[in-house]
Amino acid sequence: MLPKRRMKRRAEAALAAGGGAAALGAVALGHGTTAPESVASLAAFSPAASGPHPTHLGLVSAPPEASTTTSPSSTAQAPKTNTRYGQYINTQFVSDYPVEKPGFAHVGSPQDLTRKFSEVGYQCLPYLAIQIALCLNSERTSIRSLLLEGPSGCGKSFLAKSLSKIAGAELMCLSCYRGMPSQNLIESPSTLALANAMARGGSENPEDLMNLGILSRAFLRSNDHPVILLVDELDKPDSSIDTFFLGPIQDARIWLESRPPIDANPNNLLIIFTKNFNRVVDEALLRRCQPVVMTYLDSTLEREILSPFCDPRLIANLVGIADRMRFGGGSYSFDRPPAPEELLQAATYIIQLVQWGIYDYQIIGQSVFNILAKSEHDRAVLEHMLRYHPDFSDSSIDPKSLSAEDVQRKFGQVILASIG
């Protein structure tokens, strides 16, 4: 639990320095039911004028590709649509970033890494850039591997996507889930090949009957070009999956039943594991990884990132609410505080409501309440916070007497405080 205490101390320091929540202060809520017409100034803000929405915040609706090579030769002229299937190309997995020398050894120093990350839209904290640069620039015979641990929405997966762009590496993704058949990471029987073999009376080549798993394919492709294998949410399956990575990471070799072993190029392969706090990773795997603890963005940095895509005043208020939800502790402990993409989604919804001429505080609060507090537990905690938190309480009103509509109205007032 030490990382959470550190996160709380950082948040308190940020608030003392004038962060998002401090900017809100004790909100003078008043007793009105609709926002003043002066909030119509929100509707004048045009996100399109500031450039496209940041796709790394999860605002692209198209399904992601399983893996895409991001070297300049294959992505500089990436089409907007797939001419064969008419599908939208998910820009999270393509890039026109100019990579002079593909490979992890050419990423450079922490300062170079921070600059390159910024150029592809990822704001990297200094300590994180140092940890990644040390991992990439050290000589080793085993496979480099990072274990990114942090709360949901703090940017773990986007870090891997951004790193693949600046290193000119192919990104391969494995999303873990409960009950996942971990043996298929290495190889698995091919249903089609087995059916064809039975129809023809058998196959002489066992390689034709087995499909290589994603781990084996990553090892194989690393002999041709840089590869990042993203193993997302490692802590969702049980701990038996950890065992499958021990030998391959240590020896840079995978042993298979159907064919000779596959050796990886350690200089061309990076495995990035991400996890939340669902379970402890096996000790043997921890010894083979470089653990990196990630936190939510600093409120000042978060406002700087989101403000170009939405009205800065609205973003400041939403970031202030998010900071209270993330670092409140005590009676206000949220399971899943809002991530940056959820703050931006809430802000765009509010602007749309204002453009439609809807100024009712209750409707505005109700429209974004479930976006910022998505679980039943978090919604109950947020309602409790709006009733009893000193910054939101009104001494002339008994908090217990407030109805659900009153709480939503208060939430709308907090979101639109000092706007207009």
C-alpha positions in Angstrom: 0.0 0.0 0.0 3.0 2.3 0.0 2.5 3.5 -3.5 -1.0 4.8 -2.6 0.4 6.7 0.4 2.9 8.3 -1.9 0.2 9.2 -4.4 -1.8 10.8 -1.6 1.3 12.9 -0.4 1.9 14.1 -4.0 -1.8 15.0 -4.4 -1.7 17.0 -1.1 1.4 18.9 -2.3 -0.3 19.6 -5.6 -3.4 20.9 -3.9 -1.3 23.1 -1.6 0.4 24.6 -4.7 -2.9 25.5 -6.3 -3.9 22.3 -8.1 -7.3 21.5 -9.6 -9.2 20.7 -6.4 -7.7 23.8 -4.6 -8.8 25.9 -7.5 -12.4 24.9 -6.7 -12.1 25.6 -3.0 -15.3 25.6 -1.0 -17.9 25.9 -3.8 -20.6 28.5 -3.2 -23.4 26.4 -4.5 -26.4 28.7 -4.0 -29.9 27.5 -4.6 -30.5 28.0 -8.3 -31.7 25.2 -10.4 -30.3 26.3 -13.8 -26.9 27.6 -14.8 -26.7 31.3 -15.8 -26.9 31.9 -19.6 -23.3 33.1 -19.4 -22.1 29.5 -19.4 -23.1 29.5 -23.0 -19.5 30.7 -23.6 -18.6 27.0 -23.2 -20.4 26.3 -26.5 -18.1 28.7 -28.3 -15.1 26.4 -27.7 -14.3 24.3 -30.7 -12.1 21.2 -30.0 -11.7 20.8 -33.7 -9.9 24.1 -33.9 -7.2 22.7 -31.5 -6.6 19.6 -33.6 -7.9 16.1 -33.5 -9.0 14.4 -30.4 -6.2 12.6 -28.6 -6.7 9.0 -29.7 -4.6 7.8 -26.8 -7.5 8.8 -24.5 -9.6 6.0 -25.8 -12.0 8.2 -27.9 -11.6 6.2 -31.1 -14.6 3.9 -31.5 -13.0 1.6 -34.1 -11.8 -1.8 -32.8 -8.0 -2.0 -32.3 -5.9 -4.1 -34.5 -4.2 -7.1 -32.8 -0.8 -6.0 -33.9 0.6 -3.4 -36.3 4.1 -2.6 -37.5 4.8 1.0 -36.8 8.0 1.5 -38.7 8.0 4.7 -40.9 7.9 2.8 -44.1 4.7 1.1 -43.3 2.8 3.9 -41.5 3.9 7.2 -43.1 1.2 6.8 -45.7 -1.3 4.7 -43.8 -4.7 5.0 -45.4 -7.7 6.2 -43.4 -9.8 3.2 -44.5 -9.2 -0.3 -45.3 -10.1 -0.4 -49.0 -11.0 -4.1 -48.9 -13.3 -4.1 -45.9 -14.1 -0.4 -45.6 -13.0 -0.3 -42.0 -11.7 2.8 -40.1 -8.0 2.5 -39.3 -7.4 2.9 -35.5 -4.7 5.6 -35.2 -3.6 4.3 -31.8 -1.7 1.6 -33.7 -0.3 3.6 -36.6 2.1 6.4 -36.7 3.8 8.8 -39.1 6.5 9.6 -36.5 9.9 9.7 -38.3 12.2 7.1 -36.8 15.7 7.5 -38.1 17.1 4.4 -36.5 14.6 1.8 -35.5 15.5 -0.1 -32.3 15.5 0.2 -28.6 19.2 1.1 -28.3 18.6 4.3 -30.3 15.8 5.7 -28.1 18.5 7.7 -26.3 18.8 9.3 -22.9 15.9 10.1 -20.5 15.8 13.6 -21.9 15.6 12.3 -25.4 12.9 9.8 -24.4 10.8 12.4 -22.7 11.0 14.6 -25.8 10.1 11.8 -28.2 7.2 10.7 -26.0 5.9 14.2 -26.1 6.1 14.3 -29.9 3.7 11.3 -30.1 1.3 12.7 -27.4 2.5 11.0 -24.2 3.6 13.1 -21.3 6.2 11.1 -19.5 7.2 11.9 -15.9 11.0 12.3 -15.4 11.4 9.3 -13.0 9.5 7.1 -15.4 11.7 8.2 -18.4 14.8 7.3 -16.4 13.5 3.8 -15.5 12.6 3.1 -19.2 15.9 4.5 -20.5 17.9 2.4 -18.1 16.1 -0.7 -19.2 16.5 -0.1 -22.9 20.2 1.0 -22.8 21.6 -1.8 -20.6 23.4 -4.7 -22.2 21.9 -8.1 -21.4 21.5 -11.6 -22.8 18.0 -12.2 -21.4 14.9 -10.6 -22.7 14.2 -7.0 -21.5 10.9 -6.8 -19.6 9.0 -4.1 -17.8 6.2 -4.6 -15.2 4.0 -1.5 -15.1 1.8 -1.5 -12.1 -0.7 1.2 -11.3 -4.4 2.1 -11.1 -6.7 1.7 -14.2 -6.5 4.7 -16.4 -3.0 5.9 -15.5 -1.6 5.3 -19.0 0.2 2.0 -18.8 -1.1 0.6 -22.1 -0.6 3.9 -23.9 3.0 4.0 -22.8 3.6 0.8 -24.6 1.9 2.1 -27.7 3.9 5.3 -27.6 7.2 3.5 -27.1 6.5 1.3 -30.1 6.1 4.4 -32.2 9.2 6.2 -31.2 11.3 2.9 -31.4 9.9 1.9 -34.8 8.8 -1.4 -33.3 6.0 -3.7 -34.1 3.4 -3.8 -31.3 1.8 -7.1 -30.4 -1.0 -7.1 -27.8 -2.2 -9.9 -25.5 -5.2 -8.9 -23.4 -5.4 -11.3 -20.4 -8.7 -12.5 -18.9 -9.9 -14.8 -16.2 -9.7 -18.5 -17.2 -7.4 -17.8 -20.2 -5.8 -20.9 -21.5 -2.2 -20.0 -20.9 -0.7 -23.0 -22.7 -1.7 -21.3 -26.0 0.9 -18.7 -25.4 3.5 -21.1 -26.9 1.6 -23.1 -29.5 -1.9 -24.6 -29.9 -3.5 -27.2 -32.3 -4.8 -25.8 -35.5 -8.4 -26.9 -35.9 -8.4 -26.3 -39.6 -5.1 -28.2 -40.2 -6.3 -31.1 -38.1 -9.6 -31.3 -40.0 -7.7 -31.3 -43.3 -5.2 -33.9 -42.1 -8.0 -36.2 -41.1 -9.7 -35.7 -44.4 -6.5 -36.6 -46.3 -5.5 -39.4 -44.0 -2.9 -37.6 -42.0 0.0 -35.1 -42.3 3.7 -35.9 -42.3 4.8 -32.5 -40.9 3.8 -31.8 -37.3 4.5 -28.1 -37.8 1.4 -27.9 -40.1 -0.8 -29.1 -37.3 0.2 -26.5 -34.7 -0.3 -22.7 -34.6 2.4 -20.6 -32.9 1.2 -18.7 -29.9 1.7 -15.0 -29.5 4.8 -15.4 -27.4 6.4 -17.7 -30.0 5.5 -15.3 -32.8 7.0 -12.4 -30.9 10.3 -14.3 -30.5 10.3 -15.3 -34.2 9.6 -11.8 -35.5 12.3 -10.2 -33.2 14.9 -11.8 -35.5 13.8 -9.4 -38.3 12.8 -6.2 -36.6 12.1 -4.6 -33.1 9.0 -6.0 -31.4 7.1 -4.9 -28.2 4.9 -7.6 -26.7 2.3 -5.9 -24.5 0.8 -8.4 -22.0 -2.1 -6.3 -20.7 -3.6 -7.0 -17.2 -1.4 -9.8 -16.2 -3.1 -10.1 -12.9 -6.5 -11.1 -14.2 -5.6 -14.8 -14.9 -4.4 -16.9 -12.0 -0.7 -17.1 -11.2 0.0 -20.1 -13.4 0.4 -17.8 -16.4 3.5 -16.3 -14.8 5.3 -19.6 -15.1 5.1 -19.5 -18.9 7.3 -16.4 -19.1 10.1 -17.5 -16.8 12.2 -19.7 -19.2 11.6 -17.6 -22.3 12.7 -14.3 -20.6 15.7 -15.9 -18.9 17.0 -17.9 -21.8 15.7 -15.9 -24.8 14.5 -19.3 -26.2 11.2 -21.1 -26.4 11.0 -24.9 -26.5 8.2 -26.3 -28.6 6.8 -29.8 -29.2 6.2 -29.5 -32.9 9.4 -27.9 -34.1 12.9 -26.8 -33.1 13.3 -24.2 -30.4 12.9 -20.5 -31.4 15.5 -18.1 -30.3 14.8 -14.4 -29.9 17.1 -11.5 -30.6 17.3 -9.9 -27.1 18.2 -6.5 -28.6 15.0 -6.5 -30.6 12.4 -7.7 -28.1 10.8 -5.9 -25.2 8.0 -7.5 -23.1 5.8 -5.0 -21.2 3.5 -6.4 -18.5 0.8 -4.3 -17.1 -1.2 -5.0 -13.9 -3.5 -3.2 -11.5 -3.7 -4.5 -7.9 -5.7 -7.7 -8.3 -3.0 -10.1 -7.2 0.7 -10.4 -6.5 2.9 -11.5 -9.4 5.0 -14.7 -8.9 8.3 -13.9 -7.3 10.3 -15.7 -10.0 8.8 -13.5 -12.7 9.3 -10.4 -10.6 13.1 -11.2 -10.4 13.1 -11.2 -14.2 11.3 -7.9 -14.7 11.9 -4.3 -13.9 9.0 -3.1 -11.8 7.7 0.4 -12.4 5.0 1.9 -10.2 2.8 4.4 -12.1 0.4 6.9 -10.7 -2.3 9.3 -12.0 -1.0 12.4 -13.7 -0.2 15.4 -11.7 -3.3 17.7 -11.8 -1.3 20.6 -13.4 0.0 18.3 -16.1 -3.4 16.7 -16.6 -5.0 20.2 -17.1 -2.3 21.1 -19.6 -2.9 17.9 -21.6 -6.7 18.1 -21.7 -7.3 21.9 -22.0 -6.5 22.1 -25.7 -9.3 19.7 -26.4 -12.0 21.3 -24.2 -12.7 24.6 -22.3 -9.9 25.0 -19.8 -12.2 26.3 -17.0 -14.4 23.2 -17.3 -11.4 20.9 -17.4 -10.0 22.6 -14.2 -13.2 21.9 -12.4 -13.4 18.3 -13.5 -9.7 17.6 -12.6 -10.4 19.1 -9.2 -13.3 16.7 -8.7 -11.1 13.8 -10.0 -8.3 14.7 -7.5 -10.8 14.5 -4.6 -12.0 11.1 -5.8 -8.4 9.8 -6.4 -6.8 10.9 -3.2 -9.6 11.5 -0.7 -9.1 8.4 1.3 -10.9 7.8 4.6 -14.7 8.1 4.1 -14.2 8.8 0.3 -12.4 5.8 -1.0 -13.2 5.1 -4.7 -12.5 1.8 -6.4 -12.0 3.3 -9.8 -11.6 7.1 -9.9 -12.0 8.7 -13.3 -9.2 8.6 -15.9 -8.3 11.5 -18.2 -10.3 10.1 -21.1 -13.4 10.0 -18.8 -12.9 13.6 -17.8 -12.6 14.6 -21.4 -15.7 12.6 -22.3 -17.7 14.3 -19.5 -16.5 17.7 -20.6 -17.5 17.2 -24.2 -21.0 16.0 -23.0 -21.4 19.1 -21.0 -20.4 21.4 -23.9 -22.9 19.5 -26.1 -25.7 20.1 -23.5 -24.9 23.8 -23.5 -24.9 23.9 -27.2 -28.4 22.4 -27.1 -29.5 25.1 -24.7 -29.8 22.8 -21.7 -28.6 24.7 -18.6 -30.4 22.7 -15.9 -27.9 21.8 -13.2 -29.7 18.6 -12.4 -29.6 17.4 -16.0 -26.0 18.3 -16.4 -25.0 16.6 -13.2 -27.1 13.5 -14.0 -25.6 13.2 -17.5 -22.0 12.9 -16.3 -22.5 11.3 -12.9 -22.2 7.8 -14.2 -19.2 8.7 -16.4 -17.1 9.8 -13.4 -18.4 7.1 -11.0 -19.1 3.9 -13.0 -19.5 1.2 -10.3 -22.3 1.0 -7.8 -19.8 1.5 -5.0 -18.2 4.5 -6.5 -21.6 6.1 -7.2 -22.6 5.7 -3.6 -19.3 7.2 -2.4 -19.6 10.1 -4.8 -23.1 10.8 -3.6 -21.9 10.6 0.0 -19.1 13.1 -0.8 -21.5 15.5 -2.4 -23.7 15.4 0.7 -21.1 15.7 3.4 -17.7 16.9 2.1 -16.9 20.3 3.6 -16.3 21.8 0.2 -19.7 20.9 -1.0 -21.9 21.1 2.2 -24.4 23.9 2.9 -24.9 24.7 6.5 -28.5 25.8 5.8 -29.5 22.4 4.4 -29.6 19.1 6.1 -27.5 16.7 3.9 -29.8 13.8 4.8 -32.8 15.6 3.4 -31.3 15.9 -0.1 -33.0 13.7 -2.7 -31.0 12.0 -5.5 -32.1 14.8 -7.9 -30.8 17.4 -5.4 -27.4 15.6 -5.3 -27.2 15.6 -9.0 -28.1 19.3 -9.1 -25.3 20.0 -6.6 -23.0 18.0 -8.8 -23.9 20.1 -11.8 -23.2 23.3 -9.8 -19.8 22.0 -8.7 -18.9 21.2 -12.3 -19.9 24.6 -13.6 -18.5 26.6 -10.6 -16.9 29.9 -11.6 -17.8 29.5 -15.3 -19.7 32.3 -16.9 
